[in-house]
Amino acid sequence: MEIYQTKHLDEVREFLEGFDLRLEQDVDMTVVAVENDKIIGTCSAAGHVIKDFAVSVEYQNEGVAAKLLTFIQNKLFDKGVYDTFIFTKPENKYIFEGLGYRFVEGNDDVVLLEGGTANVEKYVKDMFKKSGLSNGKKAALVMNCNPFTLGHRFLIETASYENDEVVVFIVEENRSLFPFDVRLNLVKEGVKDLKNVAVIPGGRYIISSATFPSYFLRQEDERLRAYTRLDAAIFGKYIAKEFNIDKRYVGTEPYCNVTDAYNNALVDVLPSFGIEVRIVERKQIDNTAVSASFVRELIRKGKIEDTYKYVPETTFNFLVSDEAKEIIDKIKRSDTPH
């Protein structure tokens, strides 16, 4: 048996079909185990997430899974990745636990495990400690803000008026047209008059490649429900528990099916963790539902001045600054949903 990295992905896709799996769009490394010129096992990695793992039934007790995992881990170590996550089917959970991985959360369709230096409980405790927030009950919002609009501002204002303390988690994964540090700063600047609102990084366990890859891939397939429910359960089990969150705010979603599915998952999952999901009607201006995608479309069409109506002054000032030029150029060249 040989194990090696491959770029011949059509053969891998065909192999995975036999396990009701599909090679995901975001993988940047694929490894195969081959016997007599035939693939008998494979796994892939996207950043620090290992997924699309399968071994032929007749080889499942031959140590192939362990060898594949060791090989791809070593490749990741060479790239400086020491904390890894595994997406797999529930029936494979015991295999990876036997190889030292720890269960994070799962459902009937997918489980997430972590290994190496990754530790969800420690990570979330550190997040809370750094936040400087109180131990009291609080409401939460999770936002990408790509960029920060008056729609986002309205939702945060609503939570601020209805609660003593509010925490806004900004999606930290840097896969949006507006980089994370820019998005975080625009939100902080845009709500600094709301004294009971804290804006903090979302970290690696809130809408990340490890918890919800479909968000970034904008996949509307059978995996979407599994991933949305997984991300929601991780929020309830770990983050809400540590931060003492009893309410989560979301806006209605008329444009994006992926975000709408995520909102539905929150409604289904979070009440079982004692969290109320508050759905707020999206802010409208001139009969247009305000969204970041609408603002980006105006930018794409070269209508930056028209964005003034839909974004806070702090966001607009950034958009017309020299600092934003590279981002504006990227938006004009892009057709990405992010």
The 8 nearest C-alpha neighbors of each residue, nearest first, counted from 0:
[[1, 34, 33, 32, 2, 35, 39, 63],
 [2, 0, 33, 32, 3, 34, 31, 35],
 [3, 1, 32, 31, 33, 0, 67, 30],
 [2, 4, 30, 31, 5, 1, 32, 70],
 [3, 5, 30, 29, 31, 6, 2, 28],
 [6, 4, 7, 30, 29, 3, 31, 8],
 [5, 7, 8, 4, 29, 28, 30, 9],
 [8, 6, 5, 9, 10, 11, 29, 12],
 [7, 9, 11, 10, 6, 12, 5, 29],
 [10, 8, 12, 11, 7, 13, 14, 6],
 [11, 9, 13, 8, 12, 14, 7, 38],
 [10, 12, 8, 14, 9, 13, 15, 7],
 [13, 11, 9, 15, 14, 10, 22, 8],
 [12, 14, 10, 16, 11, 15, 9, 17],
 [15, 13, 11, 12, 16, 17, 10, 38],
 [16, 14, 20, 12, 17, 18, 13, 21],
 [17, 15, 19, 13, 18, 20, 14, 12],
 [16, 18, 15, 19, 14, 13, 20, 55],
 [17, 19, 16, 20, 15, 53, 14, 21],
 [20, 18, 16, 17, 15, 21, 14, 53],
 [21, 19, 15, 18, 16, 51, 22, 17],
 [22, 20, 15, 23, 12, 16, 19, 51],
 [21, 23, 12, 51, 24, 20, 15, 26],
 [22, 24, 25, 21, 26, 51, 50, 216],
 [25, 23, 26, 22, 216, 27, 45, 21],
 [24, 26, 23, 45, 27, 216, 212, 44],
 [27, 25, 45, 44, 28, 24, 23, 43],
 [26, 28, 45, 44, 25, 29, 46, 43],
 [27, 29, 44, 43, 26, 30, 45, 4],
 [30, 28, 43, 4, 5, 42, 44, 31],
 [29, 31, 4, 42, 41, 3, 5, 43],
 [32, 30, 41, 2, 40, 3, 33, 4],
 [31, 33, 2, 40, 1, 39, 38, 41],
 [32, 34, 38, 1, 37, 39, 0, 36],
 [33, 35, 0, 37, 36, 38, 39, 1],
 [36, 34, 37, 33, 0, 38, 1, 39],
 [37, 35, 34, 33, 38, 0, 1, 39],
 [36, 38, 33, 34, 35, 39, 32, 40],
 [39, 37, 33, 40, 32, 31, 34, 36],
 [40, 38, 55, 33, 32, 54, 37, 34],
 [41, 39, 54, 32, 53, 31, 38, 55],
 [42, 40, 31, 53, 30, 52, 32, 54],
 [41, 43, 52, 51, 30, 29, 50, 53],
 [42, 44, 29, 50, 28, 49, 51, 30],
 [43, 45, 49, 28, 26, 48, 50, 46],
 [46, 44, 26, 48, 27, 25, 47, 49],
 [45, 47, 48, 44, 27, 26, 49, 208],
 [46, 48, 83, 45, 84, 80, 49, 44],
 [49, 47, 84, 45, 44, 46, 85, 83],
 [50, 48, 44, 85, 43, 84, 86, 45],
 [49, 51, 86, 52, 43, 85, 44, 42],
 [52, 50, 42, 43, 22, 53, 20, 21],
 [53, 51, 42, 50, 41, 87, 43, 54],
 [52, 54, 40, 41, 51, 42, 55, 15],
 [55, 53, 40, 39, 59, 56, 41, 58],
 [56, 54, 39, 58, 57, 40, 59, 53],
 [57, 55, 59, 58, 54, 60, 39, 53],
 [56, 58, 55, 59, 60, 54, 61, 39],
 [59, 57, 61, 56, 55, 60, 54, 63],
 [58, 60, 56, 61, 57, 54, 55, 63],
 [59, 61, 58, 62, 63, 57, 56, 64],
 [60, 62, 58, 63, 59, 64, 57, 65],
 [61, 63, 65, 64, 60, 66, 59, 58],
 [64, 62, 66, 65, 61, 67, 59, 58],
 [65, 63, 67, 66, 62, 68, 54, 59],
 [66, 64, 68, 62, 63, 67, 69, 98],
 [65, 67, 69, 63, 68, 64, 70, 62],
 [68, 66, 70, 64, 69, 65, 63, 71],
 [67, 69, 65, 71, 66, 70, 72, 64],
 [70, 68, 72, 66, 67, 71, 65, 73],
 [69, 71, 67, 73, 68, 72, 66, 74],
 [70, 72, 74, 68, 73, 69, 75, 67],
 [73, 71, 75, 69, 74, 70, 68, 76],
 [72, 74, 76, 70, 75, 71, 69, 77],
 [75, 73, 71, 77, 72, 76, 70, 78],
 [74, 76, 72, 78, 80, 77, 73, 71],
 [75, 77, 73, 79, 80, 78, 74, 81],
 [78, 76, 74, 75, 79, 73, 80, 72],
 [79, 77, 75, 76, 80, 74, 73, 81],
 [78, 80, 76, 77, 81, 75, 74, 82],
 [81, 79, 76, 75, 78, 82, 47, 83],
 [82, 80, 76, 115, 79, 116, 83, 75],
 [83, 81, 115, 116, 117, 80, 114, 47],
 [84, 82, 47, 114, 48, 113, 115, 81],
 [83, 85, 113, 48, 112, 49, 114, 47],
 [84, 86, 49, 112, 111, 48, 50, 113],
 [87, 85, 111, 50, 110, 49, 109, 112],
 [86, 88, 110, 109, 85, 50, 91, 89],
 [87, 89, 109, 90, 91, 110, 108, 92],
 [90, 88, 92, 91, 110, 109, 87, 108],
 [89, 91, 88, 92, 93, 87, 94, 110],
 [92, 90, 94, 89, 88, 93, 87, 95],
 [91, 93, 89, 94, 95, 90, 96, 88],
 [92, 94, 96, 95, 91, 97, 90, 89],
 [95, 93, 97, 91, 92, 96, 98, 64],
 [94, 96, 98, 97, 100, 93, 92, 99],
 [95, 97, 100, 93, 99, 98, 94, 101],
 [96, 98, 95, 94, 99, 93, 100, 92],
 [99, 97, 95, 96, 100, 94, 65, 93],
 [100, 98, 96, 97, 95, 101, 114, 115],
 [99, 101, 96, 114, 113, 95, 98, 112],
 [102, 100, 112, 113, 96, 114, 103, 99],
 [101, 103, 112, 104, 111, 113, 100, 96],
 [104, 102, 112, 111, 101, 113, 105, 119],
 [105, 103, 111, 110, 102, 233, 229, 232],
 [104, 106, 110, 109, 111, 229, 107, 103],
 [105, 107, 108, 109, 110, 229, 225, 104],
 [106, 108, 109, 89, 105, 225, 110, 88],
 [109, 107, 106, 225, 88, 89, 110, 105],
 [110, 108, 88, 106, 105, 89, 87, 107],
 [111, 109, 105, 89, 87, 86, 104, 88],
 [110, 112, 86, 103, 104, 85, 105, 102],
 [113, 111, 102, 85, 103, 101, 84, 100],
 [114, 112, 84, 101, 100, 83, 117, 85],
 [115, 113, 100, 83, 117, 82, 84, 101],
 [114, 116, 82, 117, 81, 83, 113, 100],
 [115, 117, 82, 114, 118, 81, 83, 113],
 [118, 116, 82, 115, 114, 113, 119, 83],
 [119, 117, 121, 120, 122, 116, 113, 114],
 [118, 120, 122, 121, 123, 117, 103, 204],
 [119, 121, 123, 122, 118, 124, 237, 125],
 [120, 122, 124, 123, 118, 119, 125, 126],
 [123, 121, 119, 125, 120, 124, 118, 126],
 [122, 124, 126, 125, 120, 121, 119, 238],
 [125, 123, 121, 127, 126, 122, 128, 120],
 [124, 126, 128, 122, 123, 127, 129, 121],
 [127, 125, 123, 129, 124, 128, 130, 122],
 [128, 126, 130, 124, 125, 129, 123, 242],
 [127, 129, 125, 126, 130, 131, 124, 132],
 [130, 128, 126, 127, 131, 125, 132, 124],
 [131, 129, 127, 132, 128, 126, 199, 197],
 [130, 132, 129, 128, 133, 127, 197, 126],
 [133, 131, 130, 134, 127, 128, 197, 242],
 [132, 134, 135, 131, 136, 242, 164, 137],
 [133, 135, 243, 132, 136, 242, 137, 241],
 [136, 134, 133, 137, 243, 164, 242, 132],
 [137, 135, 243, 244, 245, 134, 138, 164],
 [136, 138, 244, 164, 165, 245, 243, 135],
 [137, 139, 246, 165, 244, 247, 245, 166],
 [140, 138, 247, 166, 165, 167, 246, 248],
 [139, 141, 167, 248, 247, 168, 142, 166],
 [142, 140, 168, 167, 169, 139, 170, 143],
 [143, 141, 169, 144, 170, 168, 140, 167],
 [142, 144, 170, 169, 145, 141, 182, 146],
 [145, 143, 147, 146, 142, 182, 291, 148],
 [146, 144, 177, 291, 143, 147, 182, 175],
 [145, 147, 144, 291, 182, 148, 177, 314],
 [146, 148, 144, 145, 186, 151, 185, 314],
 [149, 147, 310, 150, 151, 309, 311, 146],
 [148, 150, 152, 310, 151, 309, 311, 153],
 [149, 151, 148, 153, 289, 282, 152, 290],
 [152, 150, 154, 148, 149, 153, 147, 155],
 [151, 153, 149, 155, 150, 154, 156, 148],
 [154, 152, 156, 150, 151, 155, 149, 157],
 [153, 155, 157, 151, 156, 152, 150, 158],
 [154, 156, 158, 152, 157, 153, 159, 151],
 [157, 155, 159, 153, 154, 158, 152, 160],
 [158, 156, 154, 160, 155, 159, 153, 161],
 [157, 159, 155, 161, 156, 160, 162, 154],
 [158, 160, 156, 157, 162, 161, 155, 165],
 [161, 159, 157, 158, 162, 156, 163, 155],
 [160, 162, 158, 159, 157, 163, 156, 138],
 [163, 161, 159, 164, 160, 158, 138, 165],
 [162, 164, 195, 137, 165, 159, 161, 160],
 [165, 163, 137, 195, 162, 196, 138, 166],
 [166, 164, 196, 138, 137, 139, 195, 159],
 [165, 167, 197, 139, 196, 198, 138, 168],
 [166, 168, 198, 140, 139, 141, 197, 199],
 [167, 169, 201, 141, 199, 200, 140, 198],
 [170, 168, 201, 200, 142, 143, 171, 141],
 [171, 169, 201, 143, 172, 142, 206, 168],
 [172, 170, 201, 202, 179, 200, 169, 173],
 [171, 173, 174, 207, 170, 179, 203, 208],
 [174, 172, 179, 175, 178, 171, 170, 177],
 [173, 175, 172, 176, 215, 337, 178, 179],
 [174, 176, 337, 177, 173, 178, 145, 179],
 [177, 175, 337, 178, 326, 330, 174, 145],
 [176, 178, 175, 145, 182, 181, 326, 146],
 [179, 177, 181, 180, 173, 175, 176, 182],
 [178, 180, 182, 181, 173, 171, 183, 177],
 [179, 181, 183, 182, 178, 184, 177, 171],
 [182, 180, 184, 179, 178, 183, 185, 177],
 [181, 183, 179, 185, 184, 180, 144, 146],
 [184, 182, 180, 186, 181, 185, 179, 187],
 [183, 185, 187, 181, 186, 182, 188, 180],
 [186, 184, 188, 182, 187, 183, 189, 314],
 [185, 187, 189, 183, 184, 188, 147, 190],
 [188, 186, 184, 189, 185, 190, 191, 198],
 [189, 187, 185, 186, 191, 190, 184, 313],
 [188, 190, 186, 187, 185, 191, 313, 311],
 [191, 189, 192, 193, 187, 188, 186, 152],
 [190, 192, 193, 188, 187, 189, 194, 196],
 [191, 193, 190, 194, 189, 188, 196, 195],
 [194, 192, 191, 190, 195, 196, 159, 156],
 [193, 195, 196, 192, 191, 197, 190, 159],
 [194, 196, 164, 193, 165, 159, 163, 197],
 [197, 195, 165, 194, 193, 166, 164, 159],
 [196, 198, 166, 167, 165, 199, 195, 132],
 [199, 197, 167, 166, 187, 168, 196, 200],
 [198, 200, 168, 167, 169, 201, 197, 130],
 [201, 199, 169, 168, 202, 171, 170, 198],
 [202, 200, 168, 169, 170, 171, 205, 199],
 [203, 201, 200, 171, 204, 205, 170, 172],
 [202, 204, 207, 205, 201, 171, 209, 172],
 [203, 205, 202, 210, 207, 206, 209, 233],
 [206, 204, 207, 201, 203, 202, 230, 210],
 [207, 205, 211, 210, 170, 204, 230, 208],
 [206, 208, 209, 210, 211, 205, 203, 172],
 [207, 209, 212, 211, 210, 206, 48, 172],
 [208, 210, 207, 48, 211, 84, 212, 204],
 [211, 209, 230, 207, 208, 206, 204, 212],
 [210, 212, 226, 206, 213, 207, 208, 214],
 [213, 211, 208, 214, 215, 216, 207, 210],
 [212, 214, 216, 218, 217, 215, 211, 223],
 [215, 213, 217, 212, 216, 211, 257, 206],
 [214, 216, 213, 217, 212, 174, 337, 208],
 [215, 217, 213, 218, 214, 212, 24, 25],
 [218, 216, 214, 213, 215, 257, 219, 336],
 [219, 217, 213, 216, 220, 223, 214, 257],
 [218, 220, 223, 217, 257, 221, 256, 222],
 [219, 221, 222, 223, 218, 224, 213, 217],
 [220, 222, 223, 224, 219, 225, 218, 226],
 [223, 221, 225, 220, 224, 226, 213, 219],
 [222, 224, 226, 225, 221, 220, 219, 227],
 [223, 225, 227, 226, 222, 228, 221, 260],
 [226, 224, 222, 228, 223, 227, 108, 229],
 [225, 227, 229, 211, 223, 228, 224, 230],
 [228, 226, 261, 224, 230, 229, 225, 264],
 [227, 229, 231, 264, 225, 226, 230, 232],
 [228, 230, 226, 232, 227, 231, 105, 225],
 [229, 231, 210, 233, 227, 232, 228, 211],
 [232, 230, 228, 234, 229, 233, 265, 227],
 [231, 233, 235, 229, 234, 230, 236, 228],
 [234, 232, 236, 230, 235, 231, 237, 229],
 [233, 235, 238, 231, 232, 237, 236, 239],
 [234, 236, 232, 239, 233, 272, 237, 269],
 [237, 235, 233, 234, 232, 240, 238, 239],
 [236, 238, 240, 234, 235, 233, 239, 241],
 [239, 237, 234, 241, 240, 242, 235, 123],
 [240, 238, 244, 235, 242, 243, 241, 234],
 [239, 241, 243, 237, 238, 242, 236, 235],
 [240, 242, 238, 239, 243, 237, 124, 123],
 [241, 243, 239, 244, 240, 238, 127, 134],
 [244, 242, 240, 136, 239, 241, 137, 245],
 [245, 243, 239, 137, 138, 242, 136, 246],
 [244, 246, 274, 138, 137, 275, 273, 136],
 [247, 245, 138, 275, 274, 244, 276, 139],
 [248, 246, 139, 276, 138, 140, 277, 275],
 [249, 247, 277, 140, 276, 278, 139, 246],
 [250, 248, 278, 279, 277, 251, 247, 140],
 [249, 251, 279, 281, 278, 280, 252, 154],
 [250, 252, 280, 281, 279, 278, 253, 249],
 [251, 253, 259, 254, 250, 255, 258, 281],
 [254, 252, 255, 251, 259, 288, 256, 281],
 [255, 253, 252, 256, 259, 258, 290, 292],
 [254, 256, 258, 257, 259, 252, 253, 260],
 [257, 255, 259, 258, 260, 254, 219, 252],
 [256, 258, 260, 259, 255, 261, 217, 219],
 [257, 259, 261, 260, 255, 256, 262, 252],
 [258, 260, 256, 262, 261, 257, 252, 255],
 [261, 259, 263, 257, 258, 262, 256, 264],
 [260, 262, 258, 264, 227, 259, 263, 257],
 [263, 261, 259, 265, 264, 260, 258, 266],
 [264, 262, 260, 266, 261, 265, 267, 259],
 [263, 265, 267, 261, 228, 266, 262, 227],
 [264, 266, 262, 268, 263, 269, 267, 231],
 [267, 265, 263, 264, 268, 276, 269, 262],
 [268, 266, 264, 265, 263, 269, 270, 271],
 [267, 269, 265, 266, 270, 264, 271, 231],
 [268, 270, 274, 272, 271, 265, 235, 266],
 [271, 269, 274, 273, 272, 275, 268, 267],
 [272, 270, 269, 273, 268, 274, 267, 235],
 [273, 271, 270, 269, 274, 235, 236, 268],
 [274, 272, 270, 271, 245, 275, 269, 235],
 [275, 273, 245, 270, 246, 269, 272, 276],
 [274, 276, 246, 270, 245, 247, 277, 273],
 [277, 275, 247, 246, 266, 248, 278, 274],
 [276, 278, 248, 247, 275, 249, 279, 246],
 [279, 277, 249, 250, 248, 276, 251, 280],
 [280, 278, 250, 251, 281, 249, 277, 154],
 [281, 279, 251, 250, 282, 278, 252, 154],
 [280, 282, 250, 251, 279, 288, 283, 150],
 [283, 281, 150, 288, 289, 280, 153, 284],
 [284, 282, 288, 287, 286, 289, 281, 285],
 [283, 285, 287, 286, 288, 289, 282, 309],
 [284, 286, 287, 283, 288, 289, 308, 309],
 [287, 285, 284, 283, 288, 289, 282, 281],
 [286, 288, 283, 284, 285, 289, 282, 290],
 [287, 289, 283, 282, 281, 290, 284, 286],
 [290, 288, 150, 283, 282, 287, 309, 284],
 [291, 289, 293, 292, 150, 288, 294, 148],
 [290, 292, 294, 293, 146, 145, 295, 148],
 [291, 293, 295, 290, 294, 296, 336, 145],
 [294, 292, 296, 290, 291, 295, 297, 289],
 [295, 293, 291, 297, 296, 292, 306, 298],
 [296, 294, 298, 292, 297, 293, 299, 291],
 [295, 297, 299, 293, 298, 294, 292, 300],
 [298, 296, 302, 294, 300, 295, 299, 303],
 [297, 299, 295, 301, 303, 296, 302, 300],
 [298, 300, 331, 296, 297, 301, 330, 295],
 [301, 299, 297, 298, 302, 296, 331, 303],
 [300, 302, 298, 299, 303, 297, 331, 304],
 [303, 301, 297, 298, 305, 304, 300, 306],
 [302, 304, 298, 305, 306, 301, 297, 318],
 [303, 305, 306, 302, 307, 319, 315, 301],
 [306, 304, 303, 307, 302, 308, 297, 309],
 [305, 307, 309, 303, 308, 304, 294, 310],
 [308, 306, 305, 309, 310, 315, 304, 312],
 [307, 309, 306, 310, 305, 284, 311, 149],
 [308, 310, 306, 307, 149, 148, 289, 311],
 [309, 311, 148, 149, 307, 314, 308, 315],
 [312, 310, 314, 313, 149, 148, 315, 189],
 [311, 313, 315, 314, 316, 310, 307, 189],
 [312, 314, 316, 311, 315, 189, 317, 188],
 [315, 313, 317, 311, 312, 316, 310, 185],
 [316, 314, 318, 312, 317, 313, 307, 310],
 [317, 315, 313, 314, 319, 318, 312, 320],
 [316, 318, 320, 314, 315, 319, 323, 313],
 [317, 319, 315, 323, 316, 320, 314, 303],
 [318, 320, 316, 317, 315, 321, 323, 303],
 [321, 319, 317, 322, 318, 323, 316, 324],
 [320, 322, 324, 323, 319, 317, 318, 325],
 [321, 323, 320, 324, 317, 325, 318, 326],
 [324, 322, 326, 321, 318, 320, 325, 327],
 [325, 323, 327, 321, 326, 322, 328, 320],
 [324, 326, 328, 327, 323, 329, 322, 321],
 [325, 327, 329, 323, 328, 324, 330, 177],
 [328, 326, 324, 330, 329, 325, 323, 331],
 [329, 327, 331, 325, 326, 330, 324, 332],
 [328, 330, 326, 332, 327, 331, 333, 325],
 [331, 329, 333, 327, 332, 328, 299, 326],
 [330, 332, 299, 328, 329, 333, 327, 298],
 [333, 331, 329, 330, 328, 334, 299, 327],
 [332, 334, 330, 335, 331, 329, 299, 328],
 [333, 335, 336, 332, 330, 331, 337, 299],
 [334, 336, 337, 333, 176, 330, 175, 332],
 [337, 335, 334, 292, 217, 215, 175, 216],
 [336, 175, 335, 176, 145, 174, 215, 292]]
